Amino acid sequence: METELDGRLLALRQALAISIALSTRGHPQATGMALELLDDLRNHADSTPAGAPFDPPVWVRGAQDELEQISRLVRAFTQADDEPA
């Protein structure tokens, strides 16, 4: 962590992932739907047309990275829940 903002983003990412995982726990179809929604958000964060002569804004890459990290955490939390004790 380099800044307070990094710490706040990490906490927000983890809180969101935990809330998604807990709300869909025990319902693989609901978890799958939540992950699909996160993927859709990530894929549509940039409205730049394909083949545009300029790069997407930096914030788009940051948003896509955050959404990917949230998806990874949701997968990790829900997979750990599915394993037998």
Backbone bond lengths (Angstrom), bond angles and torsions (degrees), N, CA, C in turn:
res aa  C-N    CA-C-N  psi(-1)  N-CA   C-N-CA  omega(-1)  CA-C   N-CA-C  phi
1 M - - - 1.440 - - 1.519 108.98 -
2 E 1.295 115.37 127.21 1.455 119.16 179.67 1.520 112.36 -99.89
3 T 1.324 117.52 -31.49 1.458 120.03 -176.11 1.522 110.67 -137.21
4 E 1.325 114.18 168.89 1.460 119.42 175.89 1.527 110.43 -61.37
5 L 1.331 116.04 -36.50 1.463 120.15 179.38 1.528 111.16 -61.56
6 D 1.338 117.52 -39.14 1.467 120.60 176.82 1.525 110.37 -59.47
7 G 1.315 116.38 -43.56 1.460 120.84 179.30 1.515 112.12 -64.49
8 R 1.319 115.81 -41.31 1.465 119.75 179.10 1.530 111.00 -65.69
9 L 1.326 117.10 -41.02 1.465 120.23 178.05 1.522 111.29 -64.26
10 L 1.323 117.04 -40.21 1.461 120.43 177.97 1.521 110.48 -62.69
11 A 1.322 116.76 -45.24 1.462 120.29 179.46 1.524 111.13 -62.77
12 L 1.318 117.20 -41.90 1.462 121.05 178.76 1.521 110.84 -64.78
13 R 1.317 116.63 -43.14 1.465 121.63 178.98 1.524 110.07 -59.81
14 Q 1.326 116.90 -47.36 1.456 120.38 -178.25 1.521 111.67 -66.72
15 A 1.326 116.99 -40.84 1.463 120.14 179.72 1.526 111.21 -63.47
16 L 1.313 116.75 -42.71 1.463 120.46 179.12 1.528 110.86 -65.10
17 A 1.317 116.84 -43.55 1.466 120.34 179.95 1.525 111.18 -63.89
18 I 1.325 116.75 -41.68 1.466 120.07 179.18 1.523 110.35 -64.84
19 S 1.330 117.20 -42.65 1.466 119.01 -179.16 1.529 111.56 -65.13
20 I 1.320 117.67 -39.02 1.469 120.32 176.87 1.526 109.96 -65.56
21 A 1.323 116.35 -45.87 1.468 120.13 -178.48 1.526 111.22 -62.52
22 L 1.337 117.14 -43.57 1.462 119.61 -179.18 1.528 111.99 -69.05
23 S 1.315 117.18 -36.52 1.464 119.29 -178.03 1.526 112.40 -74.16
24 T 1.317 117.59 -20.44 1.468 120.15 179.41 1.525 111.91 -109.82
25 R 1.327 116.83 3.76 1.463 121.55 -177.51 1.529 110.52 -56.80
26 G 1.301 115.04 133.54 1.454 120.39 178.89 1.522 113.76 82.76
27 H 1.306 116.71 -0.27 1.463 121.12 -179.51 1.525 108.76 -130.71
28 P 1.335 117.18 84.32 1.461 120.65 -176.84 1.532 113.62 -54.86
29 Q 1.334 116.65 -34.20 1.465 119.09 179.58 1.533 110.24 -66.21
30 A 1.331 117.53 -40.66 1.467 120.99 178.50 1.523 110.61 -66.64
31 T 1.328 116.66 -39.07 1.464 120.04 177.18 1.524 109.91 -62.67
32 G 1.323 116.13 -44.35 1.460 120.35 178.42 1.515 112.37 -60.54
33 M 1.326 116.22 -40.83 1.462 119.77 178.78 1.527 111.02 -65.76
34 A 1.333 116.99 -40.62 1.466 120.60 178.25 1.526 110.49 -63.16
35 L 1.330 116.63 -41.48 1.465 120.21 178.51 1.528 111.25 -66.36
36 E 1.332 116.93 -37.31 1.467 120.24 176.39 1.526 110.94 -63.22
37 L 1.332 116.66 -41.02 1.465 120.02 178.01 1.525 111.27 -63.35
38 L 1.333 116.68 -42.32 1.465 119.98 177.30 1.526 110.53 -61.92
39 D 1.332 116.53 -41.47 1.471 120.23 178.14 1.529 111.26 -63.81
40 D 1.339 116.41 -41.35 1.468 119.61 177.72 1.523 111.15 -62.45
41 L 1.329 116.61 -43.51 1.466 119.96 177.44 1.522 110.82 -60.01
42 R 1.331 115.73 -43.62 1.466 120.46 -179.37 1.527 110.75 -63.81
43 N 1.319 116.46 -45.31 1.465 120.66 -177.08 1.522 113.23 -69.62
44 H 1.327 117.19 -27.18 1.461 120.12 -176.20 1.524 112.78 -106.27
45 A 1.319 117.84 13.65 1.469 120.88 178.03 1.520 110.79 -64.51
46 D 1.307 115.87 -30.68 1.462 120.84 -178.57 1.521 109.33 -106.14
47 S 1.313 115.91 122.17 1.467 119.57 179.18 1.529 111.85 -98.77
48 T 1.343 115.96 15.51 1.460 120.41 178.13 1.528 109.20 -68.18
49 P 1.317 118.28 130.42 1.466 119.81 178.83 1.530 111.59 -62.41
50 A 1.315 115.14 147.73 1.466 119.81 177.20 1.524 108.90 -60.37
51 G 1.305 115.97 139.53 1.454 120.83 178.88 1.520 113.80 79.69
52 A 1.326 116.81 13.18 1.469 119.84 179.16 1.530 109.21 -66.23
53 P 1.324 117.32 146.86 1.472 120.33 -176.12 1.528 114.11 -78.09
54 F 1.319 117.79 6.01 1.461 120.00 -179.15 1.520 110.20 -132.05
55 D 1.317 115.35 158.10 1.459 121.40 -179.70 1.527 110.14 -78.37
56 P 1.331 116.19 153.31 1.465 118.34 175.63 1.535 109.57 -65.36
57 P 1.325 117.43 155.17 1.461 120.06 179.02 1.529 111.61 -60.98
58 V 1.312 115.73 156.01 1.466 121.39 -178.88 1.526 111.03 -60.03
59 W 1.322 117.50 -37.31 1.458 119.94 -177.87 1.523 111.53 -62.64
60 V 1.342 117.36 -29.28 1.469 120.45 179.25 1.520 109.68 -65.33
61 R 1.318 116.04 -46.10 1.475 119.18 178.59 1.525 110.65 -61.91
62 G 1.327 116.53 -40.20 1.464 120.49 178.16 1.516 111.94 -63.06
63 A 1.326 116.65 -43.40 1.463 120.82 179.22 1.525 110.84 -65.01
64 Q 1.326 116.35 -42.43 1.465 119.83 179.05 1.522 111.00 -63.67
65 D 1.326 117.23 -39.28 1.456 121.24 177.89 1.525 110.91 -64.39
66 E 1.333 117.23 -43.94 1.463 120.59 179.29 1.524 111.10 -61.59
67 L 1.325 117.06 -44.75 1.461 120.53 179.81 1.526 111.33 -64.32
68 E 1.332 117.29 -36.58 1.468 120.63 176.77 1.529 110.61 -65.83
69 Q 1.318 116.88 -41.55 1.466 120.51 178.58 1.529 110.83 -63.64
70 I 1.325 117.06 -40.35 1.464 120.51 177.79 1.527 109.79 -62.98
71 S 1.323 117.71 -43.17 1.470 121.18 178.36 1.522 111.07 -60.57
72 R 1.317 117.07 -42.85 1.471 120.52 178.90 1.521 111.28 -62.00
73 L 1.331 116.56 -42.88 1.460 119.34 179.22 1.523 111.32 -65.67
74 V 1.321 117.75 -41.21 1.467 120.55 178.28 1.522 109.66 -60.46
75 R 1.331 116.64 -44.54 1.474 119.60 178.25 1.524 110.79 -60.92
76 A 1.315 116.65 -43.98 1.468 120.28 -178.98 1.526 110.86 -63.93
77 F 1.321 117.43 -44.09 1.462 120.41 -178.65 1.516 111.79 -68.12
78 T 1.321 118.39 -38.66 1.458 119.92 -177.64 1.522 111.84 -79.16
79 Q 1.333 118.87 -30.64 1.463 120.61 176.61 1.517 110.61 -68.97
80 A 1.310 117.56 -39.83 1.461 120.89 178.55 1.519 110.11 -63.33
81 D 1.334 116.73 -31.31 1.452 122.13 179.92 1.521 111.73 -71.97
82 D 1.328 117.14 -30.24 1.460 121.70 -176.98 1.524 113.46 -79.78
83 E 1.340 117.04 -19.34 1.460 120.34 -176.67 1.525 110.26 -73.49
84 P 1.338 117.09 141.67 1.464 119.64 178.80 1.522 110.95 -66.51
85 A 1.322 115.15 146.84 1.474 120.28 -178.84 1.504 111.86 -82.24
